[in-house]
Amino acid sequence: MTITVQPGATTAPAAGPVVRDDLTSEQYHADRTSISSSGLRAILAPGCPAQFHYDREHPAAPKREFDLGHAAHKLVLGEGPEFRIIDFPDYRKTAAQNERDEAYALDMVPLLTKEHDQVQAMAEAIRQHPVAGPLFDPVSGVAELSIFWTDPRTGVRCRCRPDWLPHRQENGRLVVVDYKTAKAVDPDAISKAVYERGYHAQAALYLDGVKAAGLHGGQEPAFVFAFQAKTPPYLVHLVELDFPALALGAARNERALRIYAECERTGVWPGFNDRITYLPLPPWAERKDHEEYTP
């Protein structure tokens, strides 16, 4: 299925870089004249332009699976939606469900009592970490600046919102920090998550943004992920992606930007296909069935 709309409906005239500290998260995400890293990742497989366009015009309702991460961000970064403590052990009772829904309606994050205790412990683990603690010191940086710039190759207006930008730069090098909560933070789990969720493309785009805005002080900036486990002892794993990963992330961004630019130009947002196509089995499944069922 292909979605067709009036071309250029959300395109703004090209402009120079802009850095703002007065935008709420809702205002930032509501911008229709620019595209973010999550939008670019949604355009590429396993997504497609048609799904991206629909989701942009029909924002999803809050998902409970993100509540813990939002609350942890609030405590670690000092920015984000307020949360409301739901004094119940779970959401099986109607009263608990009603309080949860009221919190969502007020743009608040509902947290069960045990979840509130959990995010408090997570924030404390960050504060006690020898590197992450000083890095996230409230007096040493700023959370969630909104950065807008125009990609010079495609003319597409882009945006990013780094979780944390320290005021102090190590040896003159700006470090862009992104905080993520995860089930597991061992190297294999993080490497898999980076690839599957396109975090290397996120890092590459954010580095483009801080450089376009001139926040890097003339030196090549660094991008560091602060991964934290959501289970005790709430381990923290700081990682910086290597150059090949960032180069591949940048290549993904360029492909997505060119697709997005063409969709905006023509007003045509393609789905997966508009005809019948041949579809093979996954290679691993084909090998398995050959070994099992063919002589």
C-alpha positions as CSV (number, residue, x, y, z in Angstrom):
1,M,0.0,0.0,0.0
2,T,1.2,3.5,-0.9
3,I,0.1,6.7,0.9
4,T,-0.2,9.7,-1.3
5,V,-0.6,13.2,0.1
6,Q,-0.1,16.8,-1.1
7,P,3.7,17.1,-1.6
8,G,5.7,19.4,0.6
9,A,2.9,19.7,3.2
10,T,5.3,19.5,6.1
11,T,8.5,21.0,4.5
12,A,9.9,24.2,5.8
13,P,12.3,26.5,3.9
14,A,15.9,25.7,4.5
15,A,17.4,27.5,7.4
16,G,20.5,27.6,9.5
17,P,21.1,25.6,12.7
18,V,19.0,26.4,15.7
19,V,19.6,25.3,19.3
20,R,16.7,25.7,21.8
21,D,16.4,25.0,25.5
22,D,12.8,26.1,25.8
23,L,11.0,23.3,24.0
24,T,9.1,20.6,25.9
25,S,9.5,17.0,24.7
26,E,5.9,17.2,23.3
27,Q,6.7,20.3,21.3
28,Y,9.9,18.8,20.0
29,H,8.3,15.6,18.8
30,A,5.3,17.5,17.4
31,D,7.5,19.4,14.9
32,R,6.5,18.5,11.3
33,T,9.1,20.5,9.5
34,S,12.0,18.2,10.4
35,I,12.8,14.6,10.9
36,S,14.5,12.9,13.8
37,S,16.7,9.8,14.2
38,S,13.8,7.7,15.2
39,G,11.9,8.8,12.1
40,L,14.8,8.0,9.8
41,R,15.1,4.6,11.3
42,A,11.4,4.0,10.9
43,I,11.7,4.7,7.1
44,L,14.2,1.9,6.5
45,A,13.5,-1.9,6.9
46,P,11.8,-3.4,8.7
47,G,9.8,-0.2,8.5
48,C,8.7,1.7,5.4
49,P,7.8,5.3,4.4
50,A,4.0,4.6,4.5
51,Q,4.1,3.3,8.0
52,F,6.3,6.2,9.1
53,H,4.0,8.8,7.6
54,Y,0.9,7.2,9.2
55,D,2.6,7.0,12.6
56,R,3.7,10.6,12.4
57,E,0.1,11.7,11.7
58,H,-1.4,9.4,14.3
59,P,0.9,9.4,17.4
60,A,0.6,6.3,19.5
61,A,-0.9,6.2,23.0
62,P,1.6,5.9,25.9
63,K,3.0,2.4,26.3
64,R,3.5,0.9,29.7
65,E,6.7,-0.7,28.6
66,F,8.3,2.7,28.4
67,D,7.1,4.0,31.8
68,L,10.2,2.8,33.7
69,G,12.6,4.2,31.2
70,H,10.8,7.6,31.2
71,A,10.9,7.8,35.0
72,A,14.6,6.8,35.1
73,H,15.4,9.5,32.6
74,K,13.6,12.0,34.8
75,L,15.6,11.1,37.9
76,V,19.0,10.8,36.1
77,L,18.7,13.8,33.8
78,G,16.3,16.0,35.7
79,E,14.1,16.5,32.6
80,G,11.0,14.7,31.4
81,P,7.4,14.1,32.4
82,E,6.5,14.1,36.1
83,F,5.5,10.8,37.5
84,R,2.7,9.7,39.8
85,I,3.1,6.9,42.3
86,I,0.3,4.3,42.1
87,D,0.1,2.8,45.6
88,F,-0.8,-0.7,44.4
89,P,1.3,-3.8,43.9
90,D,0.0,-4.3,40.3
91,Y,-2.7,-3.1,38.0
92,R,-5.2,-5.9,38.5
93,K,-7.6,-3.8,40.5
94,T,-9.9,-1.3,38.7
95,A,-8.8,1.5,41.1
96,A,-5.2,1.0,40.1
97,Q,-6.1,1.0,36.4
98,N,-8.1,4.2,36.9
99,E,-5.2,6.0,38.6
100,R,-2.9,4.9,35.9
101,D,-5.2,6.2,33.1
102,E,-5.6,9.5,34.9
103,A,-1.8,9.9,35.1
104,Y,-1.6,9.2,31.3
105,A,-4.3,11.8,30.7
106,L,-2.3,14.4,32.6
107,D,0.9,13.5,30.6
108,M,2.4,12.0,33.7
109,V,4.2,8.6,34.0
110,P,2.4,6.2,36.4
111,L,4.7,4.1,38.6
112,L,3.7,1.3,40.9
113,T,5.3,1.7,44.4
114,K,7.8,-1.1,43.6
115,E,8.7,0.6,40.3
116,H,9.2,3.9,42.1
117,D,11.6,2.2,44.5
118,Q,13.3,0.6,41.5
119,V,14.0,3.8,39.5
120,Q,15.3,5.5,42.7
121,A,17.8,2.7,43.1
122,M,18.7,3.0,39.4
123,A,19.4,6.7,39.8
124,E,21.5,6.1,42.9
125,A,23.5,3.5,41.0
126,I,24.3,6.1,38.3
127,R,25.3,8.6,40.9
128,Q,27.7,6.1,42.6
129,H,29.3,5.1,39.3
130,P,32.9,6.4,39.1
131,V,32.4,7.7,35.5
132,A,28.7,8.1,35.0
133,G,28.2,9.9,38.3
134,P,30.4,12.9,37.5
135,L,29.3,12.8,33.8
136,F,25.7,13.3,34.8
137,D,26.4,15.8,37.6
138,P,23.5,18.3,37.4
139,V,25.9,21.3,37.6
140,S,28.2,20.0,34.8
141,G,25.8,19.8,31.9
142,V,22.4,20.4,30.3
143,A,19.7,17.9,29.4
144,E,17.7,17.6,26.2
145,L,18.7,20.6,24.2
146,S,16.7,20.7,20.9
147,I,18.9,21.0,17.9
148,F,17.7,21.8,14.3
149,W,19.8,21.9,11.2
150,T,19.6,21.3,7.4
151,D,21.3,18.3,5.9
152,P,23.7,19.8,3.3
153,R,23.4,16.8,0.9
154,T,19.6,16.5,0.7
155,G,18.3,19.8,2.0
156,V,16.2,17.9,4.6
157,R,15.6,19.7,7.9
158,C,16.8,17.4,10.7
159,R,16.5,17.5,14.5
160,C,18.0,15.8,17.5
161,R,17.6,16.1,21.3
162,P,20.7,14.8,23.1
163,D,20.0,13.4,26.6
164,W,23.0,15.2,28.1
165,L,25.6,17.6,27.0
166,P,28.3,18.3,29.6
167,H,29.4,21.9,30.0
168,R,33.0,20.7,30.6
169,Q,34.7,19.1,27.7
170,E,37.4,16.5,28.3
171,N,40.6,17.8,26.7
172,G,38.4,20.2,24.7
173,R,36.3,17.3,23.2
174,L,32.6,17.5,23.5
175,V,31.0,14.3,24.8
176,V,27.3,13.7,23.8
177,V,25.7,11.2,26.2
178,D,22.6,9.1,25.6
179,Y,21.1,7.2,28.5
180,K,19.2,4.0,27.9
181,T,17.7,1.4,30.2
182,A,17.9,-2.3,29.1
183,K,17.2,-5.8,30.3
184,A,20.9,-6.7,29.9
185,V,24.0,-4.6,29.5
186,D,26.7,-7.2,28.7
187,P,28.8,-6.5,25.6
188,D,26.9,-9.0,23.4
189,A,23.5,-7.8,24.4
190,I,24.5,-4.1,23.8
191,S,26.1,-4.9,20.4
192,K,22.9,-6.7,19.3
193,A,20.7,-3.9,20.6
194,V,22.8,-1.2,18.8
195,Y,22.4,-3.0,15.5
196,E,18.7,-4.1,15.8
197,R,17.5,-0.7,17.0
198,G,19.8,1.4,14.8
199,Y,21.6,3.1,17.7
200,H,24.7,3.5,15.5
201,A,22.5,5.6,13.1
202,Q,21.3,7.7,16.1
203,A,24.8,8.3,17.2
204,A,25.9,9.4,13.7
205,L,23.0,11.8,13.3
206,Y,23.4,13.4,16.7
207,L,27.1,14.0,16.0
208,D,26.1,15.6,12.7
209,G,23.7,17.8,14.7
210,V,26.1,19.1,17.4
211,K,28.7,19.8,14.7
212,A,26.2,21.6,12.5
213,A,25.2,23.7,15.5
214,G,28.8,24.5,16.3
215,L,28.6,23.0,19.8
216,H,31.8,20.9,19.4
217,G,34.3,23.6,19.7
218,G,36.1,22.7,16.5
219,Q,37.2,19.2,17.6
220,E,35.6,15.9,16.6
221,P,32.9,15.2,19.3
222,A,32.3,11.8,21.0
223,F,29.0,10.0,21.5
224,V,28.7,7.8,24.5
225,F,25.8,5.5,25.4
226,A,25.2,5.0,29.1
227,F,23.3,1.6,29.2
228,Q,21.8,0.6,32.6
229,A,20.3,-2.7,33.6
230,K,16.7,-2.6,34.9
231,T,17.5,-5.3,37.5
232,P,19.6,-5.2,40.6
233,P,22.4,-4.2,41.1
234,Y,21.5,-1.9,38.2
235,L,24.8,-2.2,36.4
236,V,26.0,0.6,34.2
237,H,27.9,0.1,31.0
238,L,29.3,3.1,29.1
239,V,30.2,2.5,25.5
240,E,31.5,4.5,22.5
241,L,30.9,3.0,19.1
242,D,33.9,2.5,16.8
243,F,34.5,4.3,13.5
244,P,33.1,1.5,11.3
245,A,29.9,1.4,13.3
246,L,29.4,5.2,13.0
247,A,30.3,5.1,9.3
248,L,27.6,2.5,8.7
249,G,25.1,4.5,10.8
250,A,25.8,7.6,8.7
251,A,25.3,5.5,5.5
252,R,21.9,4.4,6.8
253,N,21.0,8.0,7.6
254,E,21.9,9.2,4.1
255,R,19.8,6.5,2.5
256,A,16.8,7.3,4.8
257,L,17.2,11.1,4.2
258,R,17.2,10.6,0.4
259,I,14.0,8.5,0.6
260,Y,12.4,11.0,2.9
261,A,13.3,13.9,0.6
262,E,11.8,12.1,-2.3
263,C,8.6,11.3,-0.4
264,E,8.2,14.9,0.7
265,R,8.9,16.1,-2.9
266,T,6.4,13.8,-4.5
267,G,3.9,13.3,-1.7
268,V,4.1,9.5,-2.3
269,W,5.0,7.4,0.7
270,P,5.5,3.8,-0.5
271,G,4.6,0.7,1.5
272,F,6.4,-2.6,1.1
273,N,5.0,-3.3,-2.4
274,D,2.0,-2.7,-4.7
275,R,2.4,-6.1,-6.5
276,I,2.8,-9.8,-5.8
277,T,6.5,-10.7,-5.1
278,Y,8.3,-14.0,-4.6
279,L,9.3,-14.6,-1.0
280,P,11.8,-17.2,0.0
281,L,12.2,-18.8,3.4
282,P,14.8,-17.3,5.7
283,P,18.2,-18.9,4.8
284,W,18.5,-20.6,8.2
285,A,15.1,-22.2,7.8
286,E,15.8,-23.4,4.3
287,R,19.0,-25.0,5.5
288,K,17.2,-26.6,8.4
289,D,14.4,-28.1,6.3
290,H,16.9,-29.3,3.6
291,E,18.8,-31.2,6.3
292,E,15.6,-32.6,7.9
293,Y,13.3,-33.4,4.9
294,T,15.3,-33.8,1.7
295,P,17.5,-36.9,0.9
